[in-house]
Amino acid sequence: MPANKPYGCGMGPALEVVGGKWKAVILCELLSQSRRFGELKRLLSGISEKMLIQQLRELESDGLVDRVAFPEVPPRVEYSATPLGISLVEAMAPLADWGERYEAQRAQASADTAGS
């Protein structure tokens, strides 16, 4: 039985599920369509194969991603966001908007500093 974790609000469990650098990005890539492993690897520059496998397994375990293996030769596996995963991405949209504004603001401040 998993230990109960004392959270004061829903932010704790939500961040626990999408914690780390890659999970939210993976979910965003799966939002519009199912993707094969190699396609995800190409879309997510900078992620190692080991990390992608680990993150996909955790997302699948948490019910945010579906993995479908097709009985073909060579084997084909596709990943897609579940309705729960889609609802999480939709809930994170304001945070993504904030992140874009923050990044732009930081870039502008850096440019202003460099120009002075």
MARGU-69877 format. One record per residue: x, y, z of N, C-alpha, C in turn; residue in one letter. Coordinates in steps of 0.2 Angstrom, whole numbers, plus 5000, padded with zeros to 4 digits. Layout:
<torfis>
X|Y|Z|X|Y|Z|X|Y|Z|A
...
</torfis>
This chain:
<torfis>
5004|4994|5000|5000|5000|5000|5004|5006|5000|M
5003|5011|4995|5007|5017|4995|5006|5021|5001|P
5012|5025|5003|5011|5029|5009|5007|5035|5007|A
5003|5037|5012|4999|5044|5011|5004|5050|5011|N
5003|5054|5006|5007|5060|5006|5003|5066|5008|K
5005|5070|5013|5001|5075|5015|5002|5081|5010|P
4997|5082|5006|4997|5088|5002|4991|5093|5004|Y
4993|5099|5004|4988|5104|5006|4984|5106|5001|G
4985|5105|4995|4981|5106|4989|4983|5101|4983|C
4979|5102|4978|4980|5097|4972|4986|5098|4968|G
4990|5104|4970|4996|5105|4966|5001|5100|4967|M
5001|5097|4973|5006|5092|4975|5006|5086|4971|G
5000|5082|4971|4999|5076|4967|5000|5078|4959|P
4998|5084|4957|4998|5085|4950|5006|5086|4948|A
5009|5089|4952|5017|5090|4950|5020|5084|4951|L
5018|5079|4956|5021|5073|4956|5020|5069|4950|E
5015|5069|4947|5013|5065|4941|5017|5068|4935|V
5018|5075|4934|5022|5078|4928|5028|5080|4930|V
5031|5079|4936|5037|5081|4938|5043|5079|4934|G
5048|5083|4933|5053|5082|4929|5053|5086|4923|G
5058|5086|4919|5059|5090|4913|5055|5088|4907|K
5053|5081|4906|5051|5078|4900|5044|5076|4900|W
5041|5075|4905|5034|5072|4905|5029|5077|4902|K
5029|5083|4904|5024|5088|4901|5025|5089|4893|A
5032|5089|4892|5033|5090|4884|5031|5084|4880|V
5032|5078|4883|5030|5071|4880|5022|5072|4879|I
5019|5073|4884|5011|5074|4884|5009|5079|4878|L
5013|5084|4878|5011|5089|4873|5012|5087|4866|C
5017|5083|4865|5018|5080|4858|5013|5075|4857|E
5010|5071|4862|5005|5066|4860|4998|5069|4860|L
4997|5075|4861|4991|5078|4862|4987|5078|4855|L
4990|5080|4850|4987|5080|4843|4986|5073|4840|S
4991|5069|4841|4991|5062|4837|4995|5057|4841|Q
4994|5051|4839|4998|5045|4842|5005|5046|4838|S
5010|5044|4842|5017|5044|4839|5020|5038|4841|R
5025|5036|4836|5029|5030|4837|5035|5032|4841|R
5039|5028|4845|5044|5029|4849|5050|5033|4845|F
5051|5031|4839|5057|5035|4835|5055|5042|4834|G
5048|5043|4832|5046|5049|4831|5046|5054|4837|E
5044|5051|4843|5045|5055|4849|5052|5057|4850|L
5057|5052|4849|5064|5053|4850|5066|5059|4846|K
5064|5059|4839|5066|5065|4835|5063|5071|4837|R
5057|5071|4839|5054|5078|4841|5057|5081|4848|L
5059|5076|4852|5062|5079|4858|5069|5079|4858|L
5072|5084|4855|5079|5084|4855|5082|5085|4862|S
5087|5081|4863|5090|5082|4870|5089|5076|4875|G
5083|5072|4873|5081|5067|4878|5085|5060|4876|I
5088|5057|4880|5091|5050|4879|5086|5045|4878|S
5087|5040|4874|5083|5034|4873|5081|5031|4880|E
5085|5030|4885|5084|5028|4891|5079|5032|4895|K
5080|5039|4895|5075|5043|4898|5068|5043|4895|M
5068|5043|4888|5062|5043|4885|5058|5036|4887|L
5061|5031|4887|5058|5024|4889|5055|5025|4896|I
5059|5027|4901|5057|5028|4908|5051|5033|4908|Q
5052|5038|4905|5046|5043|4906|5040|5041|4903|Q
5040|5037|4897|5034|5034|4894|5031|5029|4899|L
5035|5025|4902|5033|5020|4906|5029|5023|4912|R
5032|5028|4915|5029|5031|4921|5022|5035|4919|E
5022|5038|4913|5016|5041|4911|5011|5036|4909|L
5013|5030|4907|5008|5024|4906|5006|5022|4912|E
5010|5021|4917|5008|5018|4924|5003|5023|4927|S
5004|5030|4926|5000|5034|4929|4993|5035|4926|D
4992|5032|4920|4986|5032|4916|4986|5038|4912|G
4991|5041|4910|4991|5047|4906|4993|5046|4899|L
4996|5040|4897|4998|5038|4891|4996|5031|4889|V
4993|5030|4883|4992|5023|4881|4997|5020|4877|D
4999|5014|4877|5004|5011|4873|5001|5005|4870|R
5001|5005|4863|4998|5000|4859|5003|4997|4855|V
5004|4990|4856|5009|4986|4852|5005|4982|4847|A
5007|4983|4840|5004|4980|4835|5008|4974|4833|F
5004|4968|4832|5008|4962|4831|5010|4961|4824|P
5015|4965|4822|5018|4965|4815|5026|4963|4816|E
5028|4962|4810|5035|4961|4809|5038|4967|4804|V
5042|4971|4806|5045|4972|4813|5039|4975|4818|P
5040|4974|4824|5035|4976|4829|5034|4984|4829|P
5028|4986|4830|5027|4993|4830|5023|4995|4836|R
5025|5000|4839|5022|5003|4845|5020|5010|4845|V
5014|5012|4846|5012|5019|4846|5010|5021|4853|E
5011|5027|4855|5009|5030|4861|5004|5036|4860|Y
4999|5036|4864|4994|5042|4863|4992|5044|4870|S
4990|5050|4871|4988|5053|4877|4981|5050|4878|A
4980|5048|4885|4973|5046|4887|4969|5052|4888|T
4962|5051|4889|4958|5057|4891|4961|5060|4897|P
4963|5057|4902|4966|5059|4908|4972|5064|4906|L
4976|5061|4902|4982|5065|4900|4981|5071|4896|G
4975|5071|4892|4973|5077|4888|4971|5082|4893|I
4967|5080|4898|4964|5084|4903|4970|5088|4907|S
4975|5084|4908|4981|5087|4912|4984|5092|4908|L
4985|5091|4901|4988|5096|4897|4984|5102|4896|V
4977|5101|4896|4973|5107|4896|4973|5111|4902|E
4974|5107|4908|4975|5111|4914|4981|5115|4915|A
4987|5112|4911|4993|5115|4912|4994|5121|4906|M
4989|5122|4902|4990|5127|4897|4991|5134|4900|A
4988|5136|4905|4989|5143|4908|4997|5143|4910|P
4999|5138|4913|5006|5137|4915|5011|5138|4909|L
5009|5135|4904|5013|5135|4898|5013|5142|4895|A
5007|5145|4895|5007|5152|4893|5011|5157|4897|D
5011|5156|4904|5015|5160|4909|5023|5158|4907|W
5025|5152|4906|5031|5151|4904|5034|5154|4898|G
5030|5155|4893|5032|5158|4887|5033|5166|4888|E
5028|5169|4892|5029|5176|4894|5035|5177|4898|R
5036|5172|4903|5042|5173|4907|5049|5172|4903|Y
5049|5167|4899|5055|5167|4894|5056|5173|4890|E
5051|5176|4887|5052|5182|4883|5054|5187|4887|A
5051|5188|4893|5053|5193|4898|5061|5193|4900|Q
5063|5187|4901|5070|5185|4903|5074|5187|4897|R
5072|5185|4891|5076|5186|4885|5077|5194|4884|A
5071|5198|4885|5072|5205|4884|5076|5208|4890|Q
5076|5206|4896|5080|5209|4901|5087|5207|4900|A
5089|5201|4897|5096|5200|4895|5098|5204|4890|S
5094|5205|4885|5096|5209|4879|5097|5217|4881|A
5092|5219|4886|5093|5226|4888|5100|5227|4892|D
5101|5221|4896|5108|5222|4900|5114|5221|4895|T
5113|5217|4890|5119|5217|4886|5120|5223|4882|A
5114|5227|4880|5115|5233|4876|5117|5239|4880|G
5117|5238|4887|5119|5244|4891|5126|5245|4892|S
</torfis>
